[in-house]
Amino acid sequence: MTRPADGGLRFARAADGPCSLLAIGGWIGPGEVWHDCFAHLPGWRCASYDHRGSGHSRHQRAPIGLAEQVDDLLFMADALLDGPCVLAAESAGAAVALMAALREPQRFTGLVLVAAAWRRADARALAAMSAMLEADPAAFIAGFVEQCLPETRDPDIRRWANRVLSQASPAHARELLLCRGEHDLDGRLGSLALPALILHGSQDRIVPASDSSALVGQLPNARLHVLEGFGHAPMITAPGRIAGLIDQAFPAEARRTDTHGQDTGTSPA
């Protein structure tokens, strides 16, 4: 088990039950992006954390790398949950989740990948986005939020999204963006036999739905569900629907609905 050596990872746990779910955000999306889904999963023991450089987690050494994020995920899976769990991730977090599952598949009972940005991004495109982010971080994040949420004009959702994404420093946001050029999972997923629920909004302007179709073609036990009319972040705009699909995808797990509140904290540095 790898212990984060250069910072602390902010975590949250909600409810209790025999079904365990660990959820991570994407690019600079903290674990909070999953919390509304947790409210619709009372029979599950749910946990999330802010990956390094996002939300309230700390990072003291640059640059943030993909390998460190995989180490952190495996550490938090052990620290937060008792035994194997379903692993959920959105957007850029999907690459981290897939790499963790490839490394230690016995730790997980299934995968839920939403708007999975699992393919290596073009280096020139990443460099251009990094330059725009450096020039005007607030404008870049505001534009990103607009692209993520085409299905809603709710100003409260937009304010919340801008707030939680802006918790990341501009330097860490650029480092996490460039992580998308560090991996190449094409052709490496055929041995990953975990059941996988792949979810993608038909109106996603960040990651094309065709990427999820290609992912299903590489995972031997995956099922794709396209969410008509939704964009890049349906966990935020349709949390009950996403939770229902998770519940249906893993029916073999027993359920119980007693809850014991919410627990938050920061892992030791």
C-alpha positions in Angstrom: 0.0 0.0 0.0 1.5 3.3 -1.1 1.2 6.2 1.4 1.0 9.7 0.0 4.3 11.2 1.0 4.0 14.8 -0.1 0.5 15.9 0.9 -2.9 15.0 2.3 -5.9 13.7 0.4 -9.3 15.1 1.4 -12.0 12.3 1.7 -15.6 11.9 2.4 -17.7 8.8 3.4 -21.5 8.5 3.4 -24.0 5.9 4.5 -23.2 2.3 5.2 -24.0 -1.0 3.7 -22.6 -4.3 2.3 -22.0 -2.7 -1.1 -18.9 -0.4 -1.4 -18.3 2.3 -4.0 -15.2 4.4 -4.3 -15.6 7.4 -6.6 -13.1 9.9 -8.1 -13.5 13.0 -10.1 -11.9 14.0 -13.4 -9.4 16.7 -14.4 -9.8 19.1 -11.4 -13.2 17.9 -10.3 -13.0 16.9 -6.6 -14.8 13.9 -5.1 -17.7 16.3 -4.4 -19.0 15.8 -7.9 -20.3 12.4 -6.9 -22.0 13.3 -3.6 -25.5 13.9 -5.0 -25.3 10.4 -6.4 -24.3 9.0 -3.0 -27.6 10.4 -1.6 -29.5 8.1 -4.0 -27.5 5.0 -3.0 -28.5 4.4 0.7 -27.7 0.7 0.5 -24.1 1.4 -0.4 -21.1 2.4 1.6 -19.8 5.3 -0.5 -16.5 7.1 -0.4 -14.8 9.7 -2.4 -11.6 11.8 -2.2 -10.2 14.9 -3.9 -7.3 13.6 -6.0 -4.0 15.5 -5.5 -4.1 19.0 -6.8 -7.9 19.2 -6.8 -10.5 20.3 -4.2 -9.1 20.4 -0.7 -6.3 17.9 -1.2 -2.7 19.1 -0.9 0.2 18.6 -3.2 3.7 19.8 -2.3 5.9 18.6 -5.1 5.6 19.3 -8.9 4.7 18.0 -11.3 1.7 15.8 -10.5 2.0 12.6 -12.4 -0.4 9.9 -13.5 1.5 7.2 -11.6 1.2 9.1 -8.4 -2.6 9.3 -8.9 -2.8 5.6 -9.4 -0.8 5.0 -6.2 -3.2 7.4 -4.4 -6.3 5.6 -5.6 -5.0 2.2 -4.3 -4.0 3.8 -1.0 -7.4 5.4 -0.5 -9.3 2.2 -1.5 -7.6 0.5 1.4 -7.9 3.4 3.8 -11.6 4.2 3.2 -13.3 0.9 2.5 -13.2 -2.6 4.0 -12.5 -5.0 1.1 -13.1 -4.9 -2.6 -15.3 -2.2 -4.1 -17.0 -0.9 -7.2 -14.7 1.8 -8.6 -16.4 4.9 -10.2 -14.6 7.6 -12.1 -15.5 10.4 -14.5 -13.7 12.0 -17.4 -9.9 12.0 -16.9 -10.4 10.0 -13.7 -11.3 7.0 -15.9 -7.7 6.6 -17.1 -6.5 6.5 -13.4 -9.3 4.0 -12.5 -8.4 1.7 -15.5 -4.7 1.8 -14.7 -5.4 0.9 -11.0 -7.7 -1.9 -12.0 -5.1 -3.2 -14.4 -2.5 -3.2 -11.7 -4.6 -4.8 -9.0 -7.9 -6.1 -10.3 -8.5 -8.1 -7.1 -9.3 -4.9 -5.2 -12.3 -4.1 -7.3 -15.7 -5.8 -8.1 -16.6 -3.6 -11.0 -16.1 -0.3 -12.8 -18.4 2.7 -13.5 -16.9 5.1 -16.0 -18.7 8.3 -16.9 -17.6 10.3 -20.0 -14.4 8.4 -19.9 -11.4 10.3 -21.2 -9.3 7.2 -21.4 -7.4 7.8 -24.6 -4.1 9.7 -24.7 -4.7 13.3 -25.7 -2.8 15.0 -28.5 0.3 16.7 -27.1 -0.2 19.9 -29.2 -3.8 20.2 -28.2 -2.8 19.8 -24.5 -0.1 22.4 -24.9 -2.5 24.9 -26.4 -5.1 24.4 -23.7 -2.4 24.7 -21.0 -1.3 28.0 -22.5 -4.9 29.3 -22.5 -5.3 28.1 -18.9 -2.1 29.9 -17.8 -3.2 33.1 -19.6 -6.6 33.4 -17.9 -7.5 30.6 -15.5 -10.9 32.0 -14.5 -12.0 32.4 -18.1 -10.8 28.9 -19.1 -12.6 27.3 -16.2 -15.8 29.2 -16.9 -15.7 28.2 -20.5 -15.1 24.6 -19.5 -18.1 24.6 -17.2 -20.3 25.9 -20.1 -19.1 23.1 -22.3 -19.7 20.5 -19.6 -23.3 21.4 -18.9 -25.3 21.9 -22.2 -28.4 20.3 -20.8 -29.0 22.9 -18.1 -29.1 26.7 -17.7 -29.3 26.5 -13.9 -27.2 29.4 -12.6 -26.7 27.7 -9.2 -25.2 24.6 -10.8 -22.8 26.8 -12.8 -21.8 28.8 -9.8 -21.1 25.6 -7.8 -19.1 24.0 -10.7 -17.0 27.1 -11.1 -16.4 27.2 -7.3 -15.3 23.6 -6.9 -13.1 23.6 -10.0 -11.5 26.9 -9.0 -10.2 25.2 -5.8 -7.3 23.8 -7.8 -4.4 26.2 -8.3 -3.7 27.2 -11.9 -0.3 25.4 -11.7 -1.9 22.1 -10.5 -4.7 22.5 -13.1 -2.1 22.6 -15.8 -0.2 19.7 -14.5 -3.3 17.6 -14.2 -4.3 18.6 -17.8 -0.9 17.5 -19.1 -1.4 14.1 -17.4 -3.8 13.2 -20.2 -0.7 12.8 -22.4 1.1 10.3 -20.2 -0.9 7.1 -20.9 -1.7 4.9 -23.8 -4.4 2.3 -22.9 -5.3 1.3 -26.4 -4.9 -2.4 -26.8 -4.1 -3.0 -23.1 -7.5 -3.6 -21.6 -8.4 -7.1 -22.9 -7.3 -8.8 -19.7 -9.5 -6.6 -17.5 -12.5 -8.9 -17.0 -14.3 -6.8 -14.3 -17.9 -5.9 -15.1 -17.9 -2.3 -16.4 -20.8 0.1 -16.7 -19.9 2.8 -19.3 -22.0 5.9 -19.3 -21.9 8.8 -21.7 -24.1 11.8 -22.5 -25.1 12.1 -26.1 -24.5 15.9 -25.9 -21.0 15.6 -24.4 -18.8 18.4 -25.9 -15.7 17.5 -24.0 -15.2 13.8 -24.8 -17.0 12.3 -27.8 -19.4 9.4 -27.1 -17.5 7.4 -29.8 -14.6 7.1 -27.3 -16.9 5.2 -24.9 -18.1 3.0 -27.8 -14.4 2.2 -28.5 -13.8 1.5 -24.8 -16.6 -1.0 -24.7 -15.0 -2.7 -27.6 -11.8 -3.2 -25.7 -13.2 -4.3 -22.3 -14.4 -7.9 -22.4 -17.3 -7.4 -19.9 -18.5 -3.9 -20.5 -21.9 -2.4 -21.3 -22.5 1.1 -22.7 -25.5 3.2 -21.7 -25.9 6.5 -23.7 -27.8 9.2 -21.8 -29.8 11.0 -24.4 -29.7 14.8 -24.1 -27.0 14.9 -21.4 -23.6 16.4 -21.5 -20.2 15.7 -19.8 -21.3 15.6 -16.2 -24.6 13.7 -15.7 -23.5 12.8 -12.1 -24.3 16.4 -11.4 -27.3 17.1 -13.5 -29.0 13.6 -13.1 -27.6 12.0 -10.0 -30.7 9.9 -9.3 -30.6 8.4 -12.8 -26.8 7.7 -12.5 -27.3 6.1 -9.1 -30.2 3.9 -10.4 -28.0 2.7 -13.3 -25.3 1.8 -10.8 -27.7 -0.1 -8.6 -29.1 -2.0 -11.6 -25.6 -2.8 -13.0 -24.5 -4.6 -9.8 -27.6 -6.6 -8.7 -25.7 -9.5 -7.1 -24.7 -7.3 -4.1 -26.9 -7.5 -1.1 -28.5 -4.3 0.1 -29.3 -2.8 3.5 -30.4 0.8 4.0 -29.3 1.9 7.5 -27.2 5.0 7.3 -24.7 6.5 9.7 -24.2 10.0 8.5 -21.2 11.4 6.7 -17.5 11.3 7.7 -14.9 13.7 6.2 -11.3 14.3 6.8 -7.8 14.4 5.3 -5.4 11.5 5.0 -2.1 11.9 6.9 0.7 13.6 5.0 
